Amino acid sequence: MKHIYRYLSGTKSLALTFGGIEKGLEGYTDADGASQEHHRAISSYTYLLNGGAVSWASCKQELVMLSTAEAEYVAATHAAKEGLWL
């Protein structure tokens, strides 16, 4: 207990900073194709605001895609919906 109080009193002036550079909202998305044994692509996206992650997701796509390009389009669609919401 003493260690916890010592740690808290020693770090009370420290703070986490968010970002640091005014970059605005940036988004990244990708899909791995159908390399998984279940033949469904894994979609993922990440949104950064001034360098700090504010939204991210990774999930298995609901349908079996016929091509890697189709899997990328589905991933981009899900990322775009999140980007519009943000």
C-alpha positions as CSV (number, residue, x, y, z in Angstrom):
1,M,0.0,0.0,0.0
2,K,2.9,2.4,0.8
3,H,4.4,1.7,-2.6
4,I,1.1,2.6,-4.3
5,Y,0.8,5.9,-2.4
6,R,4.4,6.7,-3.1
7,Y,3.9,6.1,-6.8
8,L,0.7,8.2,-6.9
9,S,2.3,11.1,-5.1
10,G,5.4,11.0,-7.3
11,T,3.4,11.0,-10.5
12,K,0.6,13.3,-9.8
13,S,2.2,16.1,-11.8
14,L,2.5,13.9,-14.9
15,A,-0.1,13.7,-17.6
16,L,-0.7,11.9,-20.9
17,T,-0.7,14.1,-23.9
18,F,-2.9,13.4,-26.9
19,G,-1.2,13.8,-30.2
20,G,1.2,16.7,-30.3
21,I,1.0,17.7,-34.0
22,E,-2.2,19.0,-35.5
23,K,-2.7,16.4,-38.3
24,G,-6.5,16.1,-38.1
25,L,-8.3,12.9,-38.7
26,E,-6.5,10.1,-40.5
27,G,-7.8,6.7,-41.4
28,Y,-6.2,3.4,-42.4
29,T,-7.9,0.1,-43.5
30,D,-6.8,-3.3,-44.8
31,A,-8.2,-6.8,-45.4
32,D,-6.1,-10.0,-45.5
33,G,-8.0,-11.7,-48.3
34,A,-9.2,-15.2,-47.8
35,S,-6.0,-16.7,-46.4
36,Q,-7.8,-18.0,-43.3
37,E,-9.0,-21.6,-43.1
38,H,-12.6,-20.4,-42.8
39,H,-12.2,-18.6,-46.2
40,R,-13.5,-15.3,-44.9
41,A,-11.4,-12.2,-45.0
42,I,-10.4,-10.3,-41.8
43,S,-11.2,-6.5,-42.1
44,S,-9.6,-3.9,-40.0
45,Y,-9.4,-0.1,-39.7
46,T,-7.9,2.5,-37.5
47,Y,-8.6,6.2,-37.2
48,L,-6.1,8.6,-35.7
49,L,-6.8,12.1,-34.5
50,N,-3.6,14.2,-34.3
51,G,-1.6,11.0,-34.0
52,G,-3.6,9.2,-31.3
53,A,-5.9,6.3,-32.1
54,V,-9.5,7.2,-31.5
55,S,-11.3,4.3,-33.2
56,W,-10.3,0.9,-34.4
57,A,-11.8,-2.5,-35.3
58,S,-10.8,-5.9,-36.6
59,C,-13.4,-8.5,-37.5
60,K,-14.2,-11.4,-39.8
61,Q,-16.2,-10.5,-42.9
62,E,-19.7,-12.0,-43.0
63,L,-19.5,-13.3,-46.5
64,V,-17.0,-15.4,-48.4
65,M,-15.4,-13.1,-51.0
66,L,-14.6,-14.1,-54.5
67,S,-11.4,-12.0,-54.7
68,T,-9.0,-10.1,-52.6
69,A,-10.1,-6.9,-54.3
70,E,-13.7,-7.5,-53.2
71,A,-12.5,-8.1,-49.6
72,E,-10.6,-4.8,-49.8
73,Y,-13.7,-3.0,-51.0
74,V,-15.8,-4.4,-48.2
75,A,-13.2,-3.4,-45.6
76,A,-13.0,0.1,-47.1
77,T,-16.8,0.4,-47.0
78,H,-16.9,-0.4,-43.2
79,A,-14.0,2.0,-42.6
80,A,-15.8,4.8,-44.6
81,K,-19.0,4.3,-42.5
82,E,-16.9,4.8,-39.3
83,G,-15.1,7.8,-40.8
84,L,-18.5,9.4,-41.7
85,W,-19.7,8.8,-38.1
86,L,-16.5,10.3,-36.7
